[in-house]
Amino acid sequence: CTLDSEVALRVGGDFFFDPQPGDFPVNLVLIAGGVGINPLFSILLHIADLHGYQESKGNRHKLGTAKLYYSAKNTSELLFKKNILGLMEAFPGKITCCFHVTQQRSQICKELQPHITGK
């Protein structure tokens, strides 16, 4: 987003991301804490499926980027972290993530270090 950009926020409830062929591409910012990642991880998987299909078959979906901000007390509570790292590796620049830990006492593994903020 840039200064004065319009954004839409939704907290809780039933939500989904189901772009249709011909829709304008949108850039998603997904924000999760703890187990709140579950529905957002499903959205990330759907986006990855669409990107993969687009690359292999050239479908008509126009996709933007997806940026996930995911927070937990420590890295052991970051659910699906290896899967998320795999999505980022498979679709560089299209799916990105920034993990935030608030109470990490032990050393953070090297694989996660570039993507971790917080203590």
Biopython code that builds the backbone (N, CA, C, O; Angstrom):
import numpy as np
from Bio.PDB.StructureBuilder import StructureBuilder

atoms = [
    (1, "CYS", "N", (0.838, -1.193, 0.000)),
    (1, "CYS", "CA", (0.000, 0.000, 0.000)),
    (1, "CYS", "C", (0.873, 1.242, 0.000)),
    (1, "CYS", "O", (2.013, 1.232, 0.465)),
    (2, "THR", "N", (0.331, 2.257, -0.509)),
    (2, "THR", "CA", (0.992, 3.556, -0.466)),
    (2, "THR", "C", (0.115, 4.513, 0.326)),
    (2, "THR", "O", (-1.041, 4.210, 0.619)),
    (3, "LEU", "N", (0.657, 5.645, 0.662)),
    (3, "LEU", "CA", (-0.086, 6.661, 1.389)),
    (3, "LEU", "C", (-1.389, 6.957, 0.667)),
    (3, "LEU", "O", (-1.394, 7.168, -0.546)),
    (4, "ASP", "N", (-2.474, 6.973, 1.391)),
    (4, "ASP", "CA", (-3.826, 7.241, 0.888)),
    (4, "ASP", "C", (-4.424, 6.086, 0.090)),
    (4, "ASP", "O", (-5.438, 6.265, -0.584)),
    (5, "SER", "N", (-3.810, 4.902, 0.156)),
    (5, "SER", "CA", (-4.402, 3.728, -0.487)),
    (5, "SER", "C", (-5.655, 3.311, 0.265)),
    (5, "SER", "O", (-5.752, 3.484, 1.479)),
    (6, "GLU", "N", (-6.601, 2.766, -0.462)),
    (6, "GLU", "CA", (-7.812, 2.246, 0.154)),
    (6, "GLU", "C", (-7.598, 0.774, 0.465)),
    (6, "GLU", "O", (-7.150, 0.015, -0.394)),
    (7, "VAL", "N", (-7.915, 0.371, 1.679)),
    (7, "VAL", "CA", (-7.788, -1.023, 2.078)),
    (7, "VAL", "C", (-9.097, -1.468, 2.726)),
    (7, "VAL", "O", (-9.856, -0.647, 3.242)),
    (8, "ALA", "N", (-9.347, -2.758, 2.694)),
    (8, "ALA", "CA", (-10.513, -3.333, 3.361)),
    (8, "ALA", "C", (-10.012, -4.314, 4.406)),
    (8, "ALA", "O", (-9.100, -5.096, 4.133)),
    (9, "LEU", "N", (-10.588, -4.285, 5.585)),
    (9, "LEU", "CA", (-10.221, -5.189, 6.662)),
    (9, "LEU", "C", (-11.434, -5.984, 7.076)),
    (9, "LEU", "O", (-12.564, -5.497, 7.062)),
    (10, "ARG", "N", (-11.166, -7.230, 7.448)),
    (10, "ARG", "CA", (-12.235, -8.065, 7.950)),
    (10, "ARG", "C", (-11.677, -8.884, 9.094)),
    (10, "ARG", "O", (-10.619, -9.500, 8.963)),
    (11, "VAL", "N", (-12.374, -8.896, 10.205)),
    (11, "VAL", "CA", (-11.936, -9.632, 11.380)),
    (11, "VAL", "C", (-12.996, -10.671, 11.722)),
    (11, "VAL", "O", (-14.169, -10.343, 11.901)),
    (12, "GLY", "N", (-12.568, -11.931, 11.810)),
    (12, "GLY", "CA", (-13.477, -12.999, 12.209)),
    (12, "GLY", "C", (-14.561, -13.291, 11.185)),
    (12, "GLY", "O", (-14.609, -12.680, 10.118)),
    (13, "GLY", "N", (-15.417, -14.220, 11.522)),
    (13, "GLY", "CA", (-16.539, -14.563, 10.662)),
    (13, "GLY", "C", (-16.148, -15.481, 9.521)),
    (13, "GLY", "O", (-15.028, -15.988, 9.462)),
    (14, "ASP", "N", (-17.092, -15.683, 8.617)),
    (14, "ASP", "CA", (-16.858, -16.503, 7.431)),
    (14, "ASP", "C", (-16.227, -15.643, 6.359)),
    (14, "ASP", "O", (-16.763, -14.594, 6.002)),
    (15, "PHE", "N", (-15.099, -16.076, 5.848)),
    (15, "PHE", "CA", (-14.459, -15.332, 4.779)),
    (15, "PHE", "C", (-13.692, -16.285, 3.883)),
    (15, "PHE", "O", (-13.325, -17.388, 4.289)),
    (16, "PHE", "N", (-13.458, -15.844, 2.664)),
    (16, "PHE", "CA", (-12.783, -16.672, 1.675)),
    (16, "PHE", "C", (-12.211, -15.778, 0.600)),
    (16, "PHE", "O", (-12.528, -14.591, 0.530)),
    (17, "PHE", "N", (-11.365, -16.352, -0.239)),
    (17, "PHE", "CA", (-10.806, -15.642, -1.386)),
    (17, "PHE", "C", (-11.055, -16.514, -2.600)),
    (17, "PHE", "O", (-10.478, -17.594, -2.718)),
    (18, "ASP", "N", (-11.896, -16.062, -3.490)),
    (18, "ASP", "CA", (-12.279, -16.845, -4.657)),
    (18, "ASP", "C", (-12.315, -15.950, -5.897)),
    (18, "ASP", "O", (-13.390, -15.601, -6.385)),
    (19, "PRO", "N", (-11.128, -15.578, -6.408)),
    (19, "PRO", "CA", (-11.118, -14.718, -7.589)),
    (19, "PRO", "C", (-11.662, -15.469, -8.806)),
    (19, "PRO", "O", (-11.477, -16.678, -8.946)),
    (20, "GLN", "N", (-12.317, -14.743, -9.655)),
    (20, "GLN", "CA", (-12.891, -15.321, -10.859)),
    (20, "GLN", "C", (-12.077, -14.887, -12.077)),
    (20, "GLN", "O", (-11.467, -13.818, -12.066)),
    (21, "PRO", "N", (-12.065, -15.706, -13.120)),
    (21, "PRO", "CA", (-11.372, -15.292, -14.345)),
    (21, "PRO", "C", (-11.912, -13.937, -14.807)),
    (21, "PRO", "O", (-13.122, -13.707, -14.800)),
    (22, "GLY", "N", (-11.034, -13.072, -15.196)),
    (22, "GLY", "CA", (-11.441, -11.749, -15.645)),
    (22, "GLY", "C", (-11.482, -10.697, -14.549)),
    (22, "GLY", "O", (-11.551, -9.506, -14.854)),
    (23, "ASP", "N", (-11.442, -11.109, -13.251)),
    (23, "ASP", "CA", (-11.383, -10.128, -12.162)),
    (23, "ASP", "C", (-10.053, -9.391, -12.238)),
    (23, "ASP", "O", (-9.051, -9.941, -12.695)),
    (24, "PHE", "N", (-10.055, -8.150, -11.788)),
    (24, "PHE", "CA", (-8.805, -7.414, -11.695)),
    (24, "PHE", "C", (-7.942, -8.050, -10.610)),
    (24, "PHE", "O", (-8.472, -8.496, -9.592)),
    (25, "PRO", "N", (-6.629, -8.102, -10.805)),
    (25, "PRO", "CA", (-5.771, -8.690, -9.768)),
    (25, "PRO", "C", (-5.777, -7.833, -8.511)),
    (25, "PRO", "O", (-5.812, -6.604, -8.578)),
    (26, "VAL", "N", (-5.742, -8.495, -7.374)),
    (26, "VAL", "CA", (-5.664, -7.792, -6.095)),
    (26, "VAL", "C", (-4.436, -8.291, -5.351)),
    (26, "VAL", "O", (-4.037, -9.448, -5.487)),
    (27, "ASN", "N", (-3.851, -7.411, -4.573)),
    (27, "ASN", "CA", (-2.760, -7.772, -3.685)),
    (27, "ASN", "C", (-3.354, -7.974, -2.302)),
    (27, "ASN", "O", (-4.020, -7.085, -1.771)),
    (28, "LEU", "N", (-3.114, -9.148, -1.715)),
    (28, "LEU", "CA", (-3.664, -9.476, -0.407)),
    (28, "LEU", "C", (-2.633, -9.278, 0.689)),
    (28, "LEU", "O", (-1.461, -9.618, 0.524)),
    (29, "VAL", "N", (-3.073, -8.731, 1.801)),
    (29, "VAL", "CA", (-2.281, -8.687, 3.026)),
    (29, "VAL", "C", (-3.075, -9.476, 4.048)),
    (29, "VAL", "O", (-4.176, -9.082, 4.432)),
    (30, "LEU", "N", (-2.510, -10.597, 4.488)),
    (30, "LEU", "CA", (-3.168, -11.476, 5.445)),
    (30, "LEU", "C", (-2.456, -11.346, 6.782)),
    (30, "LEU", "O", (-1.229, -11.415, 6.843)),
    (31, "ILE", "N", (-3.221, -11.158, 7.856)),
    (31, "ILE", "CA", (-2.642, -10.960, 9.187)),
    (31, "ILE", "C", (-3.217, -12.010, 10.121)),
    (31, "ILE", "O", (-4.433, -12.119, 10.277)),
    (32, "ALA", "N", (-2.324, -12.788, 10.745)),
    (32, "ALA", "CA", (-2.779, -13.867, 11.618)),
    (32, "ALA", "C", (-1.965, -13.903, 12.894)),
    (32, "ALA", "O", (-0.804, -13.495, 12.926)),
    (33, "GLY", "N", (-2.594, -14.399, 13.941)),
    (33, "GLY", "CA", (-1.922, -14.643, 15.202)),
    (33, "GLY", "C", (-2.298, -16.028, 15.692)),
    (33, "GLY", "O", (-3.472, -16.397, 15.704)),
    (34, "GLY", "N", (-1.287, -16.797, 16.099)),
    (34, "GLY", "CA", (-1.531, -18.123, 16.665)),
    (34, "GLY", "C", (-2.308, -19.035, 15.742)),
    (34, "GLY", "O", (-1.988, -19.162, 14.561)),
    (35, "VAL", "N", (-3.347, -19.680, 16.297)),
    (35, "VAL", "CA", (-4.138, -20.619, 15.507)),
    (35, "VAL", "C", (-5.047, -19.912, 14.508)),
    (35, "VAL", "O", (-5.707, -20.570, 13.703)),
    (36, "GLY", "N", (-5.091, -18.595, 14.547)),
    (36, "GLY", "CA", (-5.857, -17.838, 13.556)),
    (36, "GLY", "C", (-5.312, -17.991, 12.152)),
    (36, "GLY", "O", (-5.901, -17.484, 11.197)),
    (37, "ILE", "N", (-4.195, -18.683, 12.015)),
    (37, "ILE", "CA", (-3.588, -18.926, 10.713)),
    (37, "ILE", "C", (-4.410, -19.919, 9.889)),
    (37, "ILE", "O", (-4.316, -19.904, 8.661)),
    (38, "ASN", "N", (-5.196, -20.764, 10.510)),
    (38, "ASN", "CA", (-5.873, -21.850, 9.792)),
    (38, "ASN", "C", (-6.626, -21.410, 8.546)),
    (38, "ASN", "O", (-6.329, -21.930, 7.471)),
    (39, "PRO", "N", (-7.573, -20.496, 8.616)),
    (39, "PRO", "CA", (-8.274, -20.116, 7.382)),
    (39, "PRO", "C", (-7.372, -19.366, 6.404)),
    (39, "PRO", "O", (-7.555, -19.471, 5.191)),
    (40, "LEU", "N", (-6.405, -18.613, 6.917)),
    (40, "LEU", "CA", (-5.515, -17.867, 6.033)),
    (40, "LEU", "C", (-4.533, -18.795, 5.323)),
    (40, "LEU", "O", (-4.137, -18.530, 4.188)),
    (41, "PHE", "N", (-4.142, -19.874, 5.983)),
    (41, "PHE", "CA", (-3.286, -20.856, 5.325)),
    (41, "PHE", "C", (-4.038, -21.511, 4.165)),
    (41, "PHE", "O", (-3.452, -21.783, 3.118)),
    (42, "SER", "N", (-5.321, -21.762, 4.351)),
    (42, "SER", "CA", (-6.130, -22.308, 3.256)),
    (42, "SER", "C", (-6.180, -21.341, 2.082)),
    (42, "SER", "O", (-6.113, -21.765, 0.928)),
    (43, "ILE", "N", (-6.297, -20.054, 2.361)),
    (43, "ILE", "CA", (-6.281, -19.040, 1.305)),
    (43, "ILE", "C", (-4.932, -19.058, 0.589)),
    (43, "ILE", "O", (-4.888, -18.987, -0.639)),
    (44, "LEU", "N", (-3.828, -19.153, 1.343)),
    (44, "LEU", "CA", (-2.494, -19.221, 0.723)),
    (44, "LEU", "C", (-2.370, -20.441, -0.187)),
    (44, "LEU", "O", (-1.812, -20.349, -1.280)),
    (45, "LEU", "N", (-2.888, -21.579, 0.262)),
    (45, "LEU", "CA", (-2.834, -22.785, -0.572)),
    (45, "LEU", "C", (-3.633, -22.599, -1.860)),
    (45, "LEU", "O", (-3.210, -23.042, -2.927)),
    (46, "HIS", "N", (-4.777, -21.948, -1.758)),
    (46, "HIS", "CA", (-5.603, -21.678, -2.943)),
    (46, "HIS", "C", (-4.865, -20.747, -3.910)),
    (46, "HIS", "O", (-4.885, -20.961, -5.123)),
    (47, "ILE", "N", (-4.224, -19.730, -3.374)),
    (47, "ILE", "CA", (-3.448, -18.803, -4.209)),
    (47, "ILE", "C", (-2.306, -19.553, -4.894)),
    (47, "ILE", "O", (-2.049, -19.348, -6.080)),
    (48, "ALA", "N", (-1.625, -20.420, -4.147)),
    (48, "ALA", "CA", (-0.539, -21.213, -4.730)),
    (48, "ALA", "C", (-1.064, -22.109, -5.839)),
    (48, "ALA", "O", (-0.430, -22.234, -6.887)),
    (49, "ASP", "N", (-2.212, -22.733, -5.623)),
    (49, "ASP", "CA", (-2.816, -23.570, -6.665)),
    (49, "ASP", "C", (-3.098, -22.751, -7.920)),
    (49, "ASP", "O", (-2.814, -23.197, -9.032)),
    (50, "LEU", "N", (-3.652, -21.561, -7.743)),
    (50, "LEU", "CA", (-3.962, -20.707, -8.898)),
    (50, "LEU", "C", (-2.685, -20.263, -9.609)),
    (50, "LEU", "O", (-2.632, -20.257, -10.839)),
    (51, "HIS", "N", (-1.661, -19.894, -8.847)),
    (51, "HIS", "CA", (-0.382, -19.516, -9.462)),
    (51, "HIS", "C", (0.217, -20.696, -10.226)),
    (51, "HIS", "O", (0.700, -20.536, -11.346)),
    (52, "GLY", "N", (0.183, -21.879, -9.616)),
    (52, "GLY", "CA", (0.723, -23.064, -10.265)),
    (52, "GLY", "C", (-0.030, -23.412, -11.533)),
    (52, "GLY", "O", (0.568, -23.771, -12.547)),
    (53, "TYR", "N", (-1.341, -23.303, -11.466)),
    (53, "TYR", "CA", (-2.157, -23.592, -12.645)),
    (53, "TYR", "C", (-1.896, -22.550, -13.729)),
    (53, "TYR", "O", (-1.817, -22.878, -14.913)),
    (54, "GLN", "N", (-1.764, -21.309, -13.318)),
    (54, "GLN", "CA", (-1.516, -20.222, -14.268)),
    (54, "GLN", "C", (-0.188, -20.434, -14.985)),
    (54, "GLN", "O", (-0.090, -20.217, -16.193)),
    (55, "GLU", "N", (0.831, -20.857, -14.245)),
    (55, "GLU", "CA", (2.144, -21.060, -14.847)),
    (55, "GLU", "C", (2.159, -22.257, -15.792)),
    (55, "GLU", "O", (2.846, -22.236, -16.813)),
    (56, "SER", "N", (1.404, -23.301, -15.454)),
    (56, "SER", "CA", (1.453, -24.508, -16.281)),
    (56, "SER", "C", (0.462, -24.480, -17.437)),
    (56, "SER", "O", (0.744, -25.036, -18.499)),
    (57, "LYS", "N", (-0.673, -23.856, -17.257)),
    (57, "LYS", "CA", (-1.720, -23.898, -18.272)),
    (57, "LYS", "C", (-2.066, -22.537, -18.874)),
    (57, "LYS", "O", (-2.731, -22.466, -19.908)),
    (58, "GLY", "N", (-1.622, -21.467, -18.237)),
    (58, "GLY", "CA", (-1.950, -20.138, -18.741)),
    (58, "GLY", "C", (-3.420, -19.801, -18.572)),
    (58, "GLY", "O", (-4.066, -19.356, -19.522)),
    (59, "ASN", "N", (-3.962, -20.007, -17.367)),
    (59, "ASN", "CA", (-5.391, -19.724, -17.171)),
    (59, "ASN", "C", (-5.676, -18.232, -17.195)),
    (59, "ASN", "O", (-4.754, -17.420, -17.277)),
    (60, "ARG", "N", (-6.927, -17.878, -17.124)),
    (60, "ARG", "CA", (-7.344, -16.483, -17.250)),
    (60, "ARG", "C", (-7.370, -15.728, -15.931)),
    (60, "ARG", "O", (-7.715, -14.546, -15.912)),
    (61, "HIS", "N", (-7.017, -16.375, -14.829)),
    (61, "HIS", "CA", (-6.974, -15.661, -13.553)),
    (61, "HIS", "C", (-5.811, -14.680, -13.561)),
    (61, "HIS", "O", (-4.696, -15.022, -13.955)),
    (62, "LYS", "N", (-6.081, -13.475, -13.126)),
    (62, "LYS", "CA", (-5.036, -12.466, -12.971)),
    (62, "LYS", "C", (-4.805, -12.327, -11.471)),
    (62, "LYS", "O", (-5.683, -11.869, -10.740)),
    (63, "LEU", "N", (-3.627, -12.724, -11.021)),
    (63, "LEU", "CA", (-3.352, -12.746, -9.593)),
    (63, "LEU", "C", (-2.338, -11.686, -9.212)),
    (63, "LEU", "O", (-1.372, -11.430, -9.931)),
    (64, "GLY", "N", (-2.583, -11.077, -8.061)),
    (64, "GLY", "CA", (-1.616, -10.156, -7.497)),
    (64, "GLY", "C", (-0.702, -10.915, -6.548)),
    (64, "GLY", "O", (-0.471, -12.112, -6.723)),
    (65, "THR", "N", (-0.196, -10.233, -5.565)),
    (65, "THR", "CA", (0.688, -10.847, -4.585)),
    (65, "THR", "C", (-0.069, -11.121, -3.289)),
    (65, "THR", "O", (-1.126, -10.543, -3.034)),
    (66, "ALA", "N", (0.486, -12.003, -2.486)),
    (66, "ALA", "CA", (-0.060, -12.291, -1.164)),
    (66, "ALA", "C", (1.062, -12.139, -0.147)),
    (66, "ALA", "O", (2.116, -12.762, -0.278)),
    (67, "LYS", "N", (0.832, -11.314, 0.862)),
    (67, "LYS", "CA", (1.821, -11.087, 1.926)),
    (67, "LYS", "C", (1.169, -11.487, 3.241)),
    (67, "LYS", "O", (0.127, -10.949, 3.616)),
    (68, "LEU", "N", (1.784, -12.428, 3.933)),
    (68, "LEU", "CA", (1.275, -12.903, 5.210)),
    (68, "LEU", "C", (2.112, -12.333, 6.344)),
    (68, "LEU", "O", (3.340, -12.414, 6.317)),
    (69, "TYR", "N", (1.457, -11.764, 7.327)),
    (69, "TYR", "CA", (2.088, -11.358, 8.578)),
    (69, "TYR", "C", (1.527, -12.293, 9.646)),
    (69, "TYR", "O", (0.319, -12.331, 9.876)),
    (70, "TYR", "N", (2.412, -13.042, 10.293)),
    (70, "TYR", "CA", (1.973, -14.090, 11.199)),
    (70, "TYR", "C", (2.755, -13.988, 12.503)),
    (70, "TYR", "O", (3.986, -14.012, 12.497)),
    (71, "SER", "N", (2.039, -13.874, 13.620)),
    (71, "SER", "CA", (2.656, -13.672, 14.920)),
    (71, "SER", "C", (2.307, -14.809, 15.882)),
    (71, "SER", "O", (1.200, -15.349, 15.860)),
    (72, "ALA", "N", (3.278, -15.155, 16.724)),
    (72, "ALA", "CA", (3.075, -16.137, 17.790)),
    (72, "ALA", "C", (4.078, -15.847, 18.901)),
    (72, "ALA", "O", (4.991, -15.038, 18.734)),
    (73, "LYS", "N", (3.898, -16.518, 20.033)),
    (73, "LYS", "CA", (4.816, -16.311, 21.147)),
    (73, "LYS", "C", (6.236, -16.745, 20.811)),
    (73, "LYS", "O", (7.201, -16.074, 21.180)),
    (74, "ASN", "N", (6.362, -17.867, 20.112)),
    (74, "ASN", "CA", (7.682, -18.372, 19.740)),
    (74, "ASN", "C", (7.562, -19.171, 18.447)),
    (74, "ASN", "O", (6.456, -19.429, 17.971)),
    (75, "THR", "N", (8.684, -19.555, 17.889)),
    (75, "THR", "CA", (8.660, -20.219, 16.582)),
    (75, "THR", "C", (8.000, -21.590, 16.639)),
    (75, "THR", "O", (7.485, -22.061, 15.624)),
    (76, "SER", "N", (8.001, -22.242, 17.796)),
    (76, "SER", "CA", (7.332, -23.546, 17.875)),
    (76, "SER", "C", (5.821, -23.407, 17.758)),
    (76, "SER", "O", (5.139, -24.381, 17.439)),
    (77, "GLU", "N", (5.284, -22.217, 18.010)),
    (77, "GLU", "CA", (3.846, -21.990, 17.889)),
    (77, "GLU", "C", (3.438, -21.439, 16.523)),
    (77, "GLU", "O", (2.259, -21.167, 16.292)),
    (78, "LEU", "N", (4.392, -21.276, 15.627)),
    (78, "LEU", "CA", (4.073, -20.853, 14.260)),
    (78, "LEU", "C", (3.647, -22.086, 13.463)),
    (78, "LEU", "O", (4.488, -22.828, 12.956)),
    (79, "LEU", "N", (2.351, -22.293, 13.360)),
    (79, "LEU", "CA", (1.834, -23.456, 12.646)),
    (79, "LEU", "C", (2.111, -23.329, 11.152)),
    (79, "LEU", "O", (2.130, -22.221, 10.615)),
    (80, "PHE", "N", (2.320, -24.436, 10.492)),
    (80, "PHE", "CA", (2.512, -24.501, 9.038)),
    (80, "PHE", "C", (3.736, -23.728, 8.546)),
    (80, "PHE", "O", (3.825, -23.429, 7.355)),
    (81, "LYS", "N", (4.682, -23.396, 9.433)),
    (81, "LYS", "CA", (5.808, -22.557, 9.020)),
    (81, "LYS", "C", (6.619, -23.172, 7.884)),
    (81, "LYS", "O", (7.024, -22.459, 6.967)),
    (82, "LYS", "N", (6.864, -24.477, 7.925)),
    (82, "LYS", "CA", (7.631, -25.108, 6.847)),
    (82, "LYS", "C", (6.851, -25.092, 5.539)),
    (82, "LYS", "O", (7.429, -24.914, 4.467)),
    (83, "ASN", "N", (5.542, -25.278, 5.630)),
    (83, "ASN", "CA", (4.704, -25.214, 4.432)),
    (83, "ASN", "C", (4.713, -23.809, 3.840)),
    (83, "ASN", "O", (4.786, -23.637, 2.623)),
    (84, "ILE", "N", (4.639, -22.815, 4.707)),
    (84, "ILE", "CA", (4.632, -21.421, 4.255)),
    (84, "ILE", "C", (5.968, -21.084, 3.598)),
    (84, "ILE", "O", (6.000, -20.436, 2.551)),
    (85, "LEU", "N", (7.070, -21.521, 4.209)),
    (85, "LEU", "CA", (8.383, -21.296, 3.601)),
    (85, "LEU", "C", (8.461, -21.970, 2.228)),
    (85, "LEU", "O", (9.049, -21.417, 1.299)),
    (86, "GLY", "N", (7.876, -23.148, 2.100)),
    (86, "GLY", "CA", (7.845, -23.846, 0.825)),
    (86, "GLY", "C", (7.064, -23.090, -0.235)),
    (86, "GLY", "O", (7.470, -23.054, -1.397)),
    (87, "LEU", "N", (5.936, -22.480, 0.157)),
    (87, "LEU", "CA", (5.144, -21.675, -0.783)),
    (87, "LEU", "C", (5.937, -20.450, -1.237)),
    (87, "LEU", "O", (5.896, -20.069, -2.407)),
    (88, "MET", "N", (6.659, -19.839, -0.294)),
    (88, "MET", "CA", (7.467, -18.674, -0.642)),
    (88, "MET", "C", (8.571, -19.055, -1.616)),
    (88, "MET", "O", (8.889, -18.295, -2.532)),
    (89, "GLU", "N", (9.150, -20.225, -1.421)),
    (89, "GLU", "CA", (10.218, -20.694, -2.305)),
    (89, "GLU", "C", (9.662, -21.060, -3.688)),
    (89, "GLU", "O", (10.298, -20.803, -4.710)),
    (90, "ALA", "N", (8.482, -21.656, -3.703)),
    (90, "ALA", "CA", (7.881, -22.078, -4.973)),
    (90, "ALA", "C", (7.388, -20.895, -5.809)),
    (90, "ALA", "O", (7.393, -20.947, -7.039)),
    (91, "PHE", "N", (6.960, -19.826, -5.121)),
    (91, "PHE", "CA", (6.401, -18.666, -5.822)),
    (91, "PHE", "C", (7.070, -17.383, -5.332)),
    (91, "PHE", "O", (6.418, -16.545, -4.709)),
    (92, "PRO", "N", (8.374, -17.222, -5.610)),
    (92, "PRO", "CA", (9.105, -16.048, -5.099)),
    (92, "PRO", "C", (8.513, -14.743, -5.615)),
    (92, "PRO", "O", (8.227, -14.588, -6.802)),
    (93, "GLY", "N", (8.341, -13.820, -4.689)),
    (93, "GLY", "CA", (7.789, -12.513, -5.040)),
    (93, "GLY", "C", (6.284, -12.498, -5.151)),
    (93, "GLY", "O", (5.678, -11.426, -5.143)),
    (94, "LYS", "N", (5.665, -13.659, -5.255)),
    (94, "LYS", "CA", (4.210, -13.733, -5.359)),
    (94, "LYS", "C", (3.569, -14.032, -4.011)),
    (94, "LYS", "O", (2.500, -13.513, -3.689)),
    (95, "ILE", "N", (4.240, -14.882, -3.223)),
    (95, "ILE", "CA", (3.793, -15.200, -1.867)),
    (95, "ILE", "C", (4.956, -14.918, -0.935)),
    (95, "ILE", "O", (6.030, -15.501, -1.081)),
    (96, "THR", "N", (4.746, -14.023, 0.024)),
    (96, "THR", "CA", (5.788, -13.681, 0.986)),
    (96, "THR", "C", (5.209, -13.724, 2.397)),
    (96, "THR", "O", (3.995, -13.659, 2.590)),
    (97, "CYS", "N", (6.094, -13.835, 3.368)),
    (97, "CYS", "CA", (5.649, -13.910, 4.753)),
    (97, "CYS", "C", (6.661, -13.252, 5.670)),
    (97, "CYS", "O", (7.870, -13.321, 5.449)),
    (98, "CYS", "N", (6.145, -12.625, 6.686)),
    (98, "CYS", "CA", (6.966, -12.082, 7.760)),
    (98, "CYS", "C", (6.414, -12.648, 9.068)),
    (98, "CYS", "O", (5.287, -12.344, 9.460)),
    (99, "PHE", "N", (7.222, -13.473, 9.735)),
    (99, "PHE", "CA", (6.838, -14.033, 11.022)),
    (99, "PHE", "C", (7.267, -13.057, 12.121)),
    (99, "PHE", "O", (8.300, -12.397, 12.008)),
    (100, "HIS", "N", (6.471, -12.977, 13.172)),
    (100, "HIS", "CA", (6.817, -12.134, 14.319)),
    (100, "HIS", "C", (6.657, -12.974, 15.578)),
    (100, "HIS", "O", (5.595, -13.546, 15.826)),
    (101, "VAL", "N", (7.716, -13.041, 16.364)),
    (101, "VAL", "CA", (7.636, -13.761, 17.637)),
    (101, "VAL", "C", (7.799, -12.762, 18.768)),
    (101, "VAL", "O", (8.590, -11.823, 18.678)),
    (102, "THR", "N", (7.038, -12.978, 19.836)),
    (102, "THR", "CA", (7.008, -12.004, 20.921)),
    (102, "THR", "C", (7.763, -12.447, 22.171)),
    (102, "THR", "O", (8.180, -11.603, 22.964)),
    (103, "GLN", "N", (7.947, -13.761, 22.361)),
    (103, "GLN", "CA", (8.559, -14.227, 23.609)),
    (103, "GLN", "C", (9.588, -15.326, 23.376)),
    (103, "GLN", "O", (9.754, -16.199, 24.227)),
    (104, "GLN", "N", (10.274, -15.302, 22.254)),
    (104, "GLN", "CA", (11.269, -16.331, 21.946)),
    (104, "GLN", "C", (12.456, -16.200, 22.887)),
    (104, "GLN", "O", (13.051, -15.126, 22.980)),
    (105, "ARG", "N", (12.811, -17.270, 23.583)),
    (105, "ARG", "CA", (13.961, -17.261, 24.480)),
    (105, "ARG", "C", (15.146, -18.009, 23.873)),
    (105, "ARG", "O", (16.298, -17.694, 24.173)),
    (106, "SER", "N", (14.873, -18.982, 23.036)),
    (106, "SER", "CA", (15.945, -19.785, 22.449)),
    (106, "SER", "C", (16.356, -19.219, 21.091)),
    (106, "SER", "O", (15.704, -18.333, 20.541)),
    (107, "GLN", "N", (17.445, -19.754, 20.576)),
    (107, "GLN", "CA", (17.958, -19.343, 19.265)),
    (107, "GLN", "C", (16.940, -19.695, 18.177)),
    (107, "GLN", "O", (16.316, -20.755, 18.221)),
    (108, "ILE", "N", (16.780, -18.812, 17.217)),
    (108, "ILE", "CA", (15.881, -19.054, 16.089)),
    (108, "ILE", "C", (16.674, -19.785, 15.007)),
    (108, "ILE", "O", (17.802, -19.408, 14.690)),
    (109, "CYS", "N", (16.072, -20.837, 14.442)),
    (109, "CYS", "CA", (16.783, -21.629, 13.427)),
    (109, "CYS", "C", (17.107, -20.758, 12.213)),
    (109, "CYS", "O", (16.389, -19.807, 11.903)),
    (110, "LYS", "N", (18.202, -21.104, 11.535)),
    (110, "LYS", "CA", (18.694, -20.310, 10.408)),
    (110, "LYS", "C", (17.673, -20.200, 9.279)),
    (110, "LYS", "O", (17.604, -19.176, 8.598)),
    (111, "GLU", "N", (16.885, -21.250, 9.082)),
    (111, "GLU", "CA", (15.885, -21.253, 8.011)),
    (111, "GLU", "C", (14.846, -20.143, 8.198)),
    (111, "GLU", "O", (14.377, -19.553, 7.225)),
    (112, "LEU", "N", (14.494, -19.868, 9.448)),
    (112, "LEU", "CA", (13.476, -18.851, 9.734)),
    (112, "LEU", "C", (14.054, -17.452, 9.945)),
    (112, "LEU", "O", (13.336, -16.467, 9.770)),
    (113, "GLN", "N", (15.321, -17.338, 10.314)),
    (113, "GLN", "CA", (15.904, -16.052, 10.681)),
    (113, "GLN", "C", (15.624, -14.922, 9.693)),
    (113, "GLN", "O", (15.295, -13.819, 10.129)),
    (114, "PRO", "N", (15.740, -15.147, 8.377)),
    (114, "PRO", "CA", (15.499, -14.020, 7.461)),
    (114, "PRO", "C", (14.049, -13.509, 7.473)),
    (114, "PRO", "O", (13.769, -12.408, 7.000)),
    (115, "HIS", "N", (13.138, -14.316, 8.015)),
    (115, "HIS", "CA", (11.726, -13.972, 7.953)),
    (115, "HIS", "C", (11.136, -13.606, 9.308)),
    (115, "HIS", "O", (9.930, -13.382, 9.412)),
    (116, "ILE", "N", (11.973, -13.540, 10.356)),
    (116, "ILE", "CA", (11.508, -13.308, 11.725)),
    (116, "ILE", "C", (11.794, -11.877, 12.162)),
    (116, "ILE", "O", (12.874, -11.337, 11.921)),
    (117, "THR", "N", (10.796, -11.276, 12.813)),
    (117, "THR", "CA", (10.988, -10.013, 13.521)),
    (117, "THR", "C", (10.604, -10.255, 14.980)),
    (117, "THR", "O", (10.014, -11.284, 15.308)),
    (118, "GLY", "N", (10.932, -9.329, 15.829)),
    (118, "GLY", "CA", (10.603, -9.460, 17.248)),
    (118, "GLY", "C", (11.786, -9.980, 18.027)),
    (118, "GLY", "O", (12.915, -9.974, 17.537)),
    (119, "LYS", "N", (11.530, -10.430, 19.245)),
    (119, "LYS", "CA", (12.605, -10.893, 20.130)),
    (119, "LYS", "C", (12.979, -12.314, 19.844)),
    (119, "LYS", "O", (13.867, -12.862, 20.497)),
]
sb = StructureBuilder()
sb.init_structure("model")
sb.init_model(0)
sb.init_chain("A")
sb.init_seg("    ")
for serial, (resi, resn, name, xyz) in enumerate(atoms, 1):
    if name == "N":
        sb.init_residue(resn, " ", resi, " ")
    sb.init_atom(name, np.array(xyz, "f"), 0.0, 1.0, " ", f" {name:<3s}", serial, name[0])
structure = sb.get_structure()
